[in-house]
Amino acid sequence: MTLNHIRFGHGKPLLLVHGLGGSWRSWTPVLALLGAQREVVAIDLPGFGASVALDHQPSIDALADAVEDFLEKSGLRGVDAVGSSLGARVVLELARRGSHVGAVVALDPGGFWQRWQAHVFFVSVWLSVRLLAILRPLLDRVLRSRAGRSLLLARLSSRPTALAPAIALEEMRGYARKPAMDSLLYQLAYREPQRGAPPGSIAAPLVIGWGRADRVCPPAQAARALALFPDARLHWFEHCGHFPHWDAPEATVKLILETTGAAPRSAAPTAGSPPSTSARSVRGAVDAGRYGAIRARPC
């Protein structure tokens, strides 16, 4: 399976897996911070970003198979992995299988809902995708305004007006342009089994992170996730929505580095401290759209 990805930084490799509708660019708020400490490998899942779609029905199993194939071909078997939303479900499945990843951080994983919650998820996201498709020609203008970001990103972020317009635009365009979105959305809401792992079956560190203000996967679903993955530790992100790496990037990076056993060589850069040379160069490349500077490529 060919997956578009970026690979940059220095240190122990770290895999990043984005959520539904996103791409590797969804991780932009934490890329520079992580790249200063780790070799970051951020992928586009099949059918998202610049990766080709699967030739069969997408599912968590199918996406996990594609990621496993990518890891084998890239020499990354046993890599530490971080996932967000849909990507969090994928890395949890990889942890459950126990063969291709090391330590895992799953941020606000989707799918741990009761039946009525699945209906709410499906309908709300389905309507959001339709709205974004209608607004697509105007998204750039809409998202440059604080009011526009507040309206369109309120379900993903607890601080939508603080998000950079370019990041918001890339994410919303992803939702609007995915032809296979409906199929995957229905699969996730109604067909995906809620599988877990028996106690003691996952030896590597496993953390499930959840935003207290998550409006996509409400915090009450965390109890179901922990029941299915009893080896996991639950970490709460206070005042954060569905994407903690947007709302609290420094806290998210700290959790990732601590969980994966790669504590910062000094301390992870904070909002008030100057980034390292590596972090500065990565941040500049991302902000300027010079993705080639951080080696975006298929594999």
C-alpha positions as CSV (number, residue, x, y, z in Angstrom):
1,M,0.0,0.0,0.0
2,T,1.4,3.4,-1.0
3,L,0.9,6.1,1.6
4,N,1.9,9.7,1.2
5,H,3.9,10.9,4.3
6,I,6.4,13.3,5.6
7,R,9.5,12.2,7.5
8,F,11.8,14.6,9.4
9,G,13.5,15.4,12.6
10,H,16.0,13.4,14.7
11,G,15.8,10.7,17.3
12,K,13.5,7.7,17.8
13,P,10.9,7.4,15.1
14,L,7.3,8.4,15.9
15,L,4.3,7.7,13.8
16,L,1.4,10.2,13.6
17,V,-2.0,9.1,12.2
18,H,-4.6,11.8,11.5
19,G,-8.4,11.7,11.9
20,L,-11.4,11.5,9.6
21,G,-11.2,14.0,6.8
22,G,-7.7,15.1,7.7
23,S,-4.2,14.6,6.4
24,W,-0.7,14.7,7.9
25,R,-1.1,18.5,8.0
26,S,-3.7,18.1,10.8
27,W,-0.6,17.7,13.1
28,T,0.9,21.1,12.1
29,P,0.5,22.7,15.6
30,V,2.8,20.0,17.1
31,L,5.1,19.1,14.2
32,A,7.9,21.5,15.1
33,L,7.8,20.6,18.8
34,L,7.9,16.8,18.1
35,G,10.4,17.2,15.3
36,A,12.9,18.8,17.6
37,Q,12.9,15.6,19.8
38,R,11.9,12.7,17.5
39,E,12.1,11.6,13.9
40,V,8.4,12.2,12.9
41,V,6.7,10.1,10.3
42,A,3.2,11.6,9.6
43,I,1.1,9.7,7.1
44,D,-2.0,10.3,5.0
45,L,-4.4,7.4,5.5
46,P,-5.7,5.7,2.3
47,G,-8.2,8.0,0.6
48,F,-7.0,11.1,2.5
49,G,-4.5,13.8,1.7
50,A,-2.4,12.7,-1.2
51,S,-2.8,8.9,-0.6
52,V,-4.9,6.8,-3.0
53,A,-8.1,5.3,-1.7
54,L,-8.5,1.6,-0.9
55,D,-10.0,-0.5,-3.7
56,H,-12.4,-2.0,-1.2
57,Q,-14.7,-0.9,1.6
58,P,-12.7,1.1,4.1
59,S,-12.8,0.0,7.8
60,I,-10.6,0.1,10.8
61,D,-9.2,-3.3,9.9
62,A,-8.5,-2.2,6.3
63,L,-6.8,1.0,7.4
64,A,-4.8,-0.8,10.1
65,D,-3.7,-3.4,7.4
66,A,-2.5,-0.5,5.1
67,V,-0.6,1.1,8.0
68,E,1.0,-2.2,8.9
69,D,2.1,-2.7,5.3
70,F,3.6,0.8,5.2
71,L,5.5,0.2,8.4
72,E,6.9,-3.1,7.1
73,K,8.1,-1.5,3.8
74,S,9.5,1.5,5.7
75,G,11.5,-0.5,8.2
76,L,9.4,1.0,11.0
77,R,8.0,-2.2,12.7
78,G,7.7,-1.5,16.4
79,V,7.5,2.3,16.0
80,D,5.7,4.3,18.7
81,A,2.4,5.6,17.4
82,V,0.0,8.5,18.0
83,G,-3.4,8.8,16.5
84,S,-6.2,11.3,16.6
85,S,-9.9,10.5,16.3
86,L,-10.2,7.9,13.4
87,G,-6.4,7.6,13.6
88,A,-6.7,6.9,17.3
89,R,-8.9,4.0,16.6
90,V,-6.4,2.8,14.0
91,V,-3.4,2.9,16.5
92,L,-5.6,1.2,19.1
93,E,-6.2,-1.6,16.7
94,L,-2.5,-1.8,16.0
95,A,-1.8,-2.0,19.7
96,R,-4.5,-4.7,20.1
97,R,-2.8,-6.8,17.4
98,G,0.5,-6.4,19.2
99,S,3.0,-6.8,16.4
100,H,3.7,-3.5,14.6
101,V,3.7,-0.7,17.2
102,G,5.4,0.1,20.5
103,A,4.0,2.7,22.9
104,V,0.7,4.2,21.8
105,V,-1.1,7.5,22.5
106,A,-4.8,7.6,21.2
107,L,-6.3,11.1,21.3
108,D,-10.1,11.2,21.5
109,P,-10.7,7.9,19.6
110,G,-14.0,7.6,17.9
111,G,-16.4,4.7,18.0
112,F,-16.9,4.0,21.7
113,W,-20.5,5.1,21.6
114,Q,-23.9,3.8,22.4
115,R,-26.4,3.3,19.6
116,W,-28.1,6.7,19.9
117,Q,-24.7,8.4,20.1
118,A,-23.8,6.8,16.8
119,H,-26.8,8.4,15.2
120,V,-25.9,11.8,16.6
121,F,-22.3,11.3,15.3
122,F,-23.4,10.2,11.8
123,V,-26.0,12.9,11.3
124,S,-24.0,15.7,12.6
125,V,-20.9,14.9,10.6
126,W,-22.9,14.1,7.5
127,L,-24.6,17.6,7.7
128,S,-21.3,19.2,8.4
129,V,-19.7,17.7,5.2
130,R,-22.7,18.9,3.1
131,L,-22.3,22.4,4.5
132,L,-18.6,22.5,3.8
133,A,-19.1,21.2,0.3
134,I,-21.5,24.1,-0.3
135,L,-19.1,26.6,1.3
136,R,-16.0,25.2,-0.4
137,P,-15.5,28.2,-2.8
138,L,-15.8,30.6,0.1
139,L,-13.9,28.6,2.8
140,D,-10.7,30.7,2.5
141,R,-12.6,33.9,3.2
142,V,-14.9,32.4,5.8
143,L,-12.0,30.9,7.8
144,R,-9.9,34.0,7.8
145,S,-12.5,35.5,10.1
146,R,-12.7,34.7,13.8
147,A,-16.5,34.3,13.4
148,G,-16.1,31.8,10.6
149,R,-13.6,29.7,12.5
150,S,-15.9,29.8,15.6
151,L,-18.8,28.6,13.5
152,L,-17.1,25.8,11.5
153,L,-14.6,24.5,14.1
154,A,-16.6,24.6,17.3
155,R,-17.1,20.8,17.4
156,L,-13.4,20.1,16.9
157,S,-11.8,22.7,19.0
158,S,-12.5,24.5,22.3
159,R,-10.5,27.5,21.0
160,P,-11.4,27.7,17.3
161,T,-10.6,31.4,17.0
162,A,-7.1,30.8,18.2
163,L,-6.4,28.3,15.4
164,A,-4.3,29.6,12.4
165,P,-6.6,30.1,9.4
166,A,-4.3,28.1,7.2
167,I,-4.7,25.0,9.4
168,A,-8.4,25.4,9.6
169,L,-8.7,25.8,5.9
170,E,-6.7,22.6,5.1
171,E,-8.8,20.6,7.6
172,M,-12.2,21.9,6.3
173,R,-11.2,21.4,2.7
174,G,-10.3,17.8,3.6
175,Y,-13.9,17.2,4.8
176,A,-15.4,18.9,1.8
177,R,-13.4,17.0,-0.9
178,K,-13.4,13.4,0.1
179,P,-15.6,11.3,-2.3
180,A,-15.5,8.2,0.0
181,M,-16.4,10.2,3.1
182,D,-20.0,8.9,3.3
183,S,-19.0,5.3,3.0
184,L,-16.4,5.5,5.7
185,L,-18.7,7.6,7.9
186,Y,-21.5,5.0,7.8
187,Q,-19.0,2.2,8.4
188,L,-17.6,3.9,11.5
189,A,-21.0,4.8,12.9
190,Y,-22.9,1.6,12.3
191,R,-20.8,-1.3,11.1
192,E,-17.5,-1.1,13.1
193,P,-17.2,-3.6,15.9
194,Q,-16.1,-2.3,19.3
195,R,-13.2,-4.6,19.9
196,G,-10.8,-4.4,22.7
197,A,-7.8,-6.2,24.3
198,P,-7.9,-8.5,27.3
199,P,-6.1,-7.3,30.5
200,G,-2.4,-7.9,30.3
201,S,-2.3,-8.4,26.6
202,I,-0.7,-5.0,25.8
203,A,2.7,-4.8,27.3
204,A,3.9,-1.4,25.9
205,P,2.7,1.9,27.4
206,L,-0.8,2.8,26.2
207,V,-2.5,6.1,27.0
208,I,-6.0,7.2,25.9
209,G,-6.2,11.0,25.9
210,W,-9.5,12.8,26.0
211,G,-10.6,16.4,25.8
212,R,-13.0,17.4,28.6
213,A,-14.8,19.7,26.1
214,D,-15.0,17.1,23.2
215,R,-18.2,17.7,21.3
216,V,-17.6,14.9,18.7
217,C,-16.9,12.1,21.1
218,P,-18.2,13.2,24.4
219,P,-16.0,12.5,27.5
220,A,-18.5,9.9,28.8
221,Q,-17.3,7.6,26.0
222,A,-13.9,7.3,27.7
223,A,-15.3,4.8,30.2
224,R,-16.3,2.5,27.4
225,A,-12.8,2.8,25.8
226,L,-11.1,2.0,29.1
227,A,-13.4,-1.0,29.6
228,L,-12.4,-2.4,26.3
229,F,-8.7,-1.5,26.8
230,P,-8.1,-2.1,30.5
231,D,-4.3,-1.9,30.1
232,A,-4.6,1.8,29.0
233,R,-4.2,4.8,31.2
234,L,-6.7,7.7,30.8
235,H,-5.3,11.2,30.5
236,W,-7.7,14.2,30.6
237,F,-7.0,17.4,28.7
238,E,-8.7,20.2,30.5
239,H,-10.5,22.8,28.4
240,C,-9.7,20.9,25.2
241,G,-12.0,19.8,22.4
242,H,-11.8,16.8,20.0
243,F,-8.3,17.8,18.9
244,P,-6.0,18.3,22.0
245,H,-3.0,18.8,19.7
246,W,-4.8,22.0,18.4
247,D,-6.0,23.3,21.7
248,A,-3.0,22.4,23.9
249,P,-0.1,21.5,21.7
250,E,2.6,21.8,24.4
251,A,0.6,19.6,26.8
252,T,0.0,17.1,24.0
253,V,3.7,16.9,23.1
254,K,4.6,16.5,26.7
255,L,2.2,13.5,27.1
256,I,3.5,11.9,23.9
257,L,7.1,12.2,24.8
258,E,6.5,10.9,28.4
259,T,4.4,8.0,27.2
260,T,6.8,6.9,24.5
261,G,9.8,7.0,26.9
262,A,11.5,9.8,25.1
263,A,11.5,12.6,27.6
264,P,12.8,15.9,26.1
265,R,16.6,16.3,26.1
266,S,16.0,19.5,28.0
267,A,12.3,20.5,28.0
268,A,9.8,20.5,25.1
269,P,9.6,24.1,23.7
270,T,6.8,26.0,25.1
271,A,4.8,28.9,23.6
272,G,7.0,31.4,25.4
273,S,10.4,29.9,24.7
274,P,12.4,30.0,21.5
275,P,12.3,26.8,19.4
276,S,15.5,24.9,18.6
277,T,17.1,25.3,15.2
278,S,15.4,22.1,14.1
279,A,12.0,23.2,15.3
280,R,12.4,26.6,13.8
281,S,13.3,25.3,10.4
282,V,10.4,22.8,10.4
283,R,7.9,25.4,11.6
284,G,9.0,27.7,8.8
285,A,8.7,25.1,6.2
286,V,5.2,24.1,7.3
287,D,4.0,27.7,7.6
288,A,5.4,28.6,4.2
289,G,3.9,25.5,2.6
290,R,7.4,24.2,1.7
291,Y,6.6,20.6,2.4
292,G,9.5,19.4,0.3
293,A,11.8,20.9,2.9
294,I,10.5,18.2,5.3
295,R,10.6,15.4,2.7
296,A,7.0,14.8,1.8
297,R,6.9,11.6,-0.3
298,P,5.0,8.4,-1.0
299,C,6.3,5.1,0.2
